[in-house]
Amino acid sequence: MSAWRFLATGCESGAFNMAVDETLLQGMSSGGGEPVFRVFGWNPPALSLGYGQEACREVDLEKCCRAGIDIVRRLTGGRAVLHWKELTYSAIWSEDDSVLGGGISETSRRIGQCLVEGLRLFGVEAVLEKPAVRSTRPRGSAATAPCFSSISRWEVKCKGRKLIGSAQRRVNRAILQHGSLLIGEEHKKLLDLLPPGDPSMLDVLARELDRGSIHLEACTARAIDFDKLSDCMARGFARCLEVEMKPSVLNIAEQEQVAELVDEKYGNPVWNRAINPDRKVVDPVAATS
């Protein structure tokens, strides 16, 4: 049986979380890394932008600052996500993997099956669905629709509404997929951080979020134990992929690279807020889900 590393890196800043993802992806793309499944949270809450989004177009930066919310640009594409009360996962593996190799749609489907199995072990009846159509930006809206009001390739749903939003990225035959498993409804506070605009458009987005998304506390009607949930998600991946999950930590070289990426990139306002970030750092082939 093949083995994956399992990392539980706790609740850290947006810069740290994205630096770890890139460090692990680079390790896999260089040929020296092992497949990884990671779970983590965010402290303080952070708003992550898709790689190609313009910060000033998507959010009101002053509102974010006053609310104590970090802003970080992801290395994946997709839409803005407010990471607050959630469990975030990352999976990093090779395109040559005998089980998880394939195109974006197929690999997203397989990861979705793993997520559904983990939720089942936690006692949540989730399903994986492929929507018939993709969503568009509401007419007249400056910012793009929030991630959890959008439609994607594969949806992990509970009670007919989206529970997990994910994005995928490929570099040198290495694949990263990460995503947000909502625990509470704090993700809806993103609407309070949008730039000034037509109030009717905010009403449209609010209705889309209410109609299209759900969180674990609403699915289970009980308080969520983060550590138990993390364990169930790891076991779900292990069962679905028929692999062993080996508890692990970042090694010294990885810690050093994470610190460097935090200083030079993910903790740098030029990267996070500029209209055109340094695209020489990464060459995205991204998909959202």
C-alpha positions as CSV (number, residue, x, y, z in Angstrom):
1,M,0.0,0.0,0.0
2,S,1.4,3.4,-1.0
3,A,1.7,6.2,1.6
4,W,0.8,9.8,1.8
5,R,2.0,12.4,4.3
6,F,-0.7,13.8,6.5
7,L,0.0,17.3,7.9
8,A,-2.2,19.2,10.4
9,T,-0.6,22.6,10.5
10,G,-3.1,24.4,12.8
11,C,-4.6,27.8,12.4
12,E,-2.1,30.2,10.9
13,S,-1.9,33.4,8.8
14,G,-3.0,33.5,5.1
15,A,0.6,34.1,4.1
16,F,1.8,31.1,6.0
17,N,-0.9,28.8,4.7
18,M,-0.4,29.7,1.0
19,A,3.4,29.5,1.4
20,V,3.1,26.0,2.7
21,D,0.9,25.0,-0.2
22,E,3.5,26.3,-2.7
23,T,6.4,24.8,-0.8
24,L,4.8,21.3,-0.9
25,L,3.8,21.8,-4.6
26,Q,7.3,22.7,-5.5
27,G,8.6,19.7,-3.7
28,M,6.4,17.4,-5.7
29,S,7.1,19.2,-9.0
30,S,10.9,18.8,-8.4
31,G,10.5,15.1,-8.2
32,G,11.6,14.8,-4.6
33,G,8.3,15.2,-2.8
34,E,5.7,12.7,-1.5
35,P,1.9,13.0,-1.9
36,V,0.5,15.1,0.8
37,F,-2.9,15.6,2.4
38,R,-3.0,18.7,4.7
39,V,-5.7,20.3,6.9
40,F,-5.5,23.7,8.4
41,G,-7.3,26.8,9.6
42,W,-6.8,30.6,9.5
43,N,-5.8,33.0,12.2
44,P,-6.7,35.8,11.7
45,P,-9.5,35.4,9.2
46,A,-8.2,36.0,5.7
47,L,-9.7,36.8,2.3
48,S,-7.9,34.8,-0.5
49,L,-8.0,36.1,-4.0
50,G,-7.7,33.9,-7.1
51,Y,-4.4,34.3,-8.9
52,G,-5.8,36.6,-11.6
53,Q,-8.1,38.8,-9.6
54,E,-7.5,42.4,-8.8
55,A,-7.7,43.1,-5.1
56,C,-9.1,46.6,-5.4
57,R,-11.8,45.4,-7.8
58,E,-12.9,42.5,-5.6
59,V,-12.9,43.9,-2.1
60,D,-12.7,47.2,-0.2
61,L,-9.2,47.1,1.2
62,E,-9.9,49.6,4.0
63,K,-12.9,47.6,5.2
64,C,-10.7,44.5,5.4
65,C,-8.1,46.3,7.3
66,R,-10.5,47.7,9.8
67,A,-12.0,44.3,10.3
68,G,-8.6,42.7,10.9
69,I,-8.9,40.5,7.9
70,D,-5.7,39.4,6.1
71,I,-5.6,39.6,2.3
72,V,-3.6,37.0,0.4
73,R,-3.4,36.0,-3.3
74,R,-3.6,32.2,-3.9
75,L,-1.4,30.4,-6.4
76,T,-4.6,28.9,-7.8
77,G,-7.2,30.6,-9.9
78,G,-10.9,31.1,-9.0
79,R,-12.9,33.6,-7.0
80,A,-12.6,35.4,-3.7
81,V,-13.0,33.3,-0.6
82,L,-13.3,34.6,3.0
83,H,-11.6,32.0,5.2
84,W,-13.1,32.2,8.7
85,K,-14.9,29.4,10.3
86,E,-13.8,26.5,8.1
87,L,-11.5,23.5,7.7
88,T,-9.3,24.0,4.7
89,Y,-7.7,21.0,2.9
90,S,-4.8,20.7,0.5
91,A,-3.9,17.6,-1.6
92,I,-0.6,17.5,-3.5
93,W,0.2,14.6,-5.8
94,S,1.8,13.7,-9.2
95,E,0.1,13.6,-12.6
96,D,1.7,10.2,-12.9
97,D,-0.2,8.8,-9.9
98,S,-1.8,5.5,-10.8
99,V,-5.0,6.4,-9.0
100,L,-5.2,10.2,-9.2
101,G,-3.7,10.8,-12.6
102,G,-5.8,12.3,-15.3
103,G,-7.3,15.6,-16.4
104,I,-8.8,18.3,-14.3
105,S,-12.4,17.0,-14.4
106,E,-11.5,13.4,-13.5
107,T,-9.0,14.3,-10.7
108,S,-11.5,16.8,-9.3
109,R,-14.1,14.1,-9.3
110,R,-11.8,11.6,-7.5
111,I,-10.9,14.2,-4.9
112,G,-14.6,15.0,-4.5
113,Q,-15.3,11.3,-3.7
114,C,-12.6,11.4,-1.0
115,L,-14.1,14.5,0.5
116,V,-17.6,12.9,0.5
117,E,-16.2,9.8,2.2
118,G,-14.6,11.9,4.9
119,L,-17.8,13.7,5.6
120,R,-19.7,10.4,5.7
121,L,-17.2,9.2,8.4
122,F,-18.0,12.4,10.3
123,G,-21.7,11.6,10.1
124,V,-22.7,14.0,7.3
125,E,-24.6,12.8,4.3
126,A,-22.9,14.7,1.4
127,V,-23.1,14.0,-2.3
128,L,-20.9,14.8,-5.3
129,E,-22.7,16.3,-8.3
130,K,-21.7,17.6,-11.7
131,P,-23.7,20.8,-12.4
132,A,-25.2,21.3,-15.9
133,V,-24.2,24.9,-16.3
134,R,-21.5,27.3,-15.0
135,S,-22.4,30.5,-13.2
136,T,-21.7,34.0,-14.5
137,R,-21.2,37.4,-12.8
138,P,-24.4,39.2,-12.0
139,R,-25.0,42.0,-14.6
140,G,-23.8,45.3,-13.3
141,S,-21.6,43.8,-10.6
142,A,-18.0,45.1,-10.5
143,A,-16.7,42.2,-8.4
144,T,-17.0,38.6,-9.4
145,A,-19.4,36.4,-7.5
146,P,-18.1,34.8,-4.3
147,C,-16.8,31.3,-4.6
148,F,-19.7,29.7,-2.7
149,S,-22.3,31.3,-4.9
150,S,-20.7,30.0,-8.1
151,I,-21.0,26.7,-10.0
152,S,-18.1,24.5,-10.8
153,R,-17.0,21.2,-12.4
154,W,-17.9,19.1,-9.4
155,E,-19.8,20.1,-6.3
156,V,-19.7,18.5,-2.8
157,K,-23.2,19.3,-1.5
158,C,-25.3,18.7,1.6
159,K,-29.1,19.1,1.5
160,G,-28.8,20.3,-2.1
161,R,-26.4,23.2,-1.3
162,K,-22.6,23.7,-1.8
163,L,-20.5,22.7,1.2
164,I,-17.0,22.7,-0.2
165,G,-15.4,25.1,-2.7
166,S,-12.1,24.0,-4.3
167,A,-9.4,25.1,-6.8
168,Q,-6.8,23.1,-8.7
169,R,-3.3,24.0,-10.0
170,R,-0.7,22.1,-12.0
171,V,3.0,22.7,-12.2
172,N,5.6,20.4,-13.9
173,R,3.3,17.4,-13.7
174,A,2.6,18.1,-10.0
175,I,-1.0,18.8,-8.9
176,L,-2.3,20.9,-6.0
177,Q,-6.0,20.9,-5.1
178,H,-7.1,22.9,-2.1
179,G,-10.5,24.0,-0.8
180,S,-12.7,25.2,2.0
181,L,-15.1,23.0,4.0
182,L,-17.5,25.5,5.6
183,I,-18.1,24.9,9.3
184,G,-20.1,28.1,10.1
185,E,-21.7,30.8,8.1
186,E,-19.0,33.4,8.5
187,H,-18.1,33.1,4.8
188,K,-21.2,35.3,4.1
189,K,-19.4,38.3,5.8
190,L,-17.6,38.6,2.5
191,L,-20.5,40.6,1.2
192,D,-19.7,43.3,3.9
193,L,-16.2,43.6,2.4
194,L,-17.2,44.2,-1.3
195,P,-16.5,47.6,-2.9
196,P,-19.4,50.1,-2.9
197,G,-21.9,49.3,-5.6
198,D,-25.5,48.9,-6.5
199,P,-27.3,47.7,-3.4
200,S,-29.6,45.5,-5.6
201,M,-26.5,43.6,-6.7
202,L,-25.6,42.9,-3.1
203,D,-29.1,41.6,-2.5
204,V,-28.7,39.3,-5.5
205,L,-25.4,37.9,-4.2
206,A,-26.8,37.5,-0.7
207,R,-29.7,35.4,-2.1
208,E,-27.3,33.3,-4.2
209,L,-25.1,32.6,-1.1
210,D,-28.2,31.7,1.0
211,R,-29.6,29.5,-1.8
212,G,-26.4,28.0,-3.0
213,S,-24.3,27.3,0.1
214,I,-24.5,25.5,3.4
215,H,-22.2,24.9,6.4
216,L,-21.5,21.9,8.6
217,E,-23.3,23.3,11.7
218,A,-26.4,23.6,9.6
219,C,-25.9,20.1,8.2
220,T,-25.4,18.5,11.6
221,A,-27.1,20.8,14.1
222,R,-24.2,20.3,16.5
223,A,-20.9,21.9,17.4
224,I,-18.1,20.8,15.2
225,D,-14.9,19.3,16.7
226,F,-12.2,20.5,14.4
227,D,-9.7,17.7,15.3
228,K,-12.3,15.0,14.9
229,L,-13.3,16.5,11.5
230,S,-9.7,16.6,10.4
231,D,-9.2,13.0,11.3
232,C,-12.3,11.9,9.4
233,M,-11.3,13.8,6.3
234,A,-7.8,12.1,6.4
235,R,-9.4,8.7,6.8
236,G,-11.8,9.4,4.0
237,F,-8.9,10.1,1.6
238,A,-7.1,7.0,2.9
239,R,-10.1,4.7,2.3
240,C,-11.1,6.2,-1.0
241,L,-7.6,6.1,-2.5
242,E,-6.5,2.9,-0.6
243,V,-3.4,4.6,0.8
244,E,-1.9,4.9,4.2
245,M,-1.9,8.3,5.9
246,K,1.4,8.9,7.7
247,P,1.3,11.8,10.3
248,S,4.1,14.3,9.4
249,V,5.4,17.7,10.0
250,L,7.3,20.2,7.8
251,N,10.9,19.4,7.7
252,I,13.6,22.0,8.2
253,A,14.1,22.7,4.5
254,E,10.4,23.1,4.0
255,Q,10.2,25.5,7.0
256,E,12.9,27.6,5.6
257,Q,11.3,27.8,2.2
258,V,7.9,28.7,3.8
259,A,9.6,31.5,5.7
260,E,11.2,32.8,2.5
261,L,7.9,32.7,0.6
262,V,6.1,34.5,3.4
263,D,8.7,37.3,3.5
264,E,9.1,37.7,-0.3
265,K,5.7,36.8,-1.7
266,Y,2.6,35.9,0.3
267,G,3.3,38.5,3.1
268,N,4.2,41.1,0.5
269,P,1.4,43.7,-0.4
270,V,2.9,44.0,-3.9
271,W,2.0,40.3,-4.6
272,N,-1.3,40.3,-2.8
273,R,-2.8,43.6,-4.0
274,A,-1.1,44.6,-7.2
275,I,-3.0,44.4,-10.5
276,N,-0.3,42.4,-12.1
277,P,1.6,40.2,-9.6
278,D,5.0,38.8,-10.6
279,R,3.9,36.0,-12.9
280,K,7.4,34.7,-13.2
281,V,7.1,33.1,-9.8
282,V,4.4,30.7,-10.9
283,D,2.9,29.7,-14.2
284,P,-0.7,28.9,-13.5
285,V,-2.8,26.2,-15.2
286,A,-5.7,26.6,-12.8
287,A,-9.2,25.3,-12.5
288,T,-11.9,26.1,-9.9
289,S,-14.5,23.9,-8.3
